[in-house]
Amino acid sequence: MFRSYFVGLAALGTLLFGGACSGNSGVGCVEGAERCPCHRDGSCDAGLTCASDLCVALGASSTGGAASNGGAGSHDGSMAGAPGSGGTDPERGPCIQVGFVGDDMSDGSTAPDQFIDWLTAGGATVTRIAATDPLASDQLEPLHVIVVGNMTNQVGAGAFYEMADVATLQAWVETGGGLVTLAGHTADELAARPADLLLEPLGLGYDYVGRGAGVLGEGEPPMVTSGIVAADHPTMAGVSRLGVYFAYPVEGDGVTLLQEQGFVLAMAKEVGQGRVFAYGDEYSTFVSEWEAHSDLQHETLWSNVLNWLVESSGCQFPR
């Protein structure tokens, strides 16, 4: 989303991004300088191209990524571009900055980070944020998308998000951020509480209290659902069947997207300039299951979700 255009800093491009900038500042760009505001007509100086309202060097990533406070750093997918492009296309995946909060794995999983690796392979730069880290505005500001994963470590630490953290995320979403929340990573229902706290001021949440390990967990995984409620929503394009296993119902005033046995499993909502996708499960992020169940459209779902969340940025995630 690159907040430069949200907060009116284009005229200060020289100070913020290094080097003299063209575009709206009216000053010529240093040859090869990155992240200068584009000209009003969408063009850039020679050797640069306009991506997400910023001039970048051809073949270079349009973002720099944010450092994690105590996390494991970034996975950089800057060499991935549009399929068949032969390299990086700065208008596609490389300009997508994702912050992954918590762990990308379920309890007992022997294959962690599958979803993060898939995001990286698609061209996103992923910054890890530990479940127990505070949510700082300067850390969130460069991100297009935040994914809230397994938050069990908050439960183990005996502390949940402070209201300041919740307010920081709310403000980030309202000024153009894209939020994804997942649930069902563990049999401890309290692990759903952090995501529920973050969703509350956005008008969404999880029905987790008294649910134990969750709903829809009978038999061997997955339980297949074809309960697409809003087939015309961009996140559901080309999606007819998904797998779930021990989920927590989503509740709130968003658009209901997926429902099974009376349980709402996914909602989407636009909040201010931002967007939220609340999902009741984590099974569909297991990339190892995608090939084993090729009749289910998990990869299509997440490509749709990423592109819907970053639509205003001008970036695209490869389908």
Buried (B, 14 or more C-beta within 10 A) or exposed (E): BBBBBEEEBBBBBBEEBEBBBBBBBEBEBBEBBBBBBBBEEEEBBEEBBBBBBBBBBEBBBBBEBBEBBEBBEBBBBBBBBBEEEEEBBBBBBBBBBBBBBBBBBBEEBEEEBBBBBBBBBBBBBBBBBBBBBBBBEEBBBBBBBBBBBBBBBBBEEEEBBEEEBBBBBBBBBBBBBBBBBBBBBBBBBBBBBBBBBBBBBBBBBBBBEEBEBBBBBEEEBBBBBEBBBBEEBEBBBEBEBBBBBBBBBBBBEBEBBBBBEEBBBBBBBEBEEBBBBBBBBBBBBBBEBBEEBEEBBBBBBBBBBBBBBBEBBBBBBBB
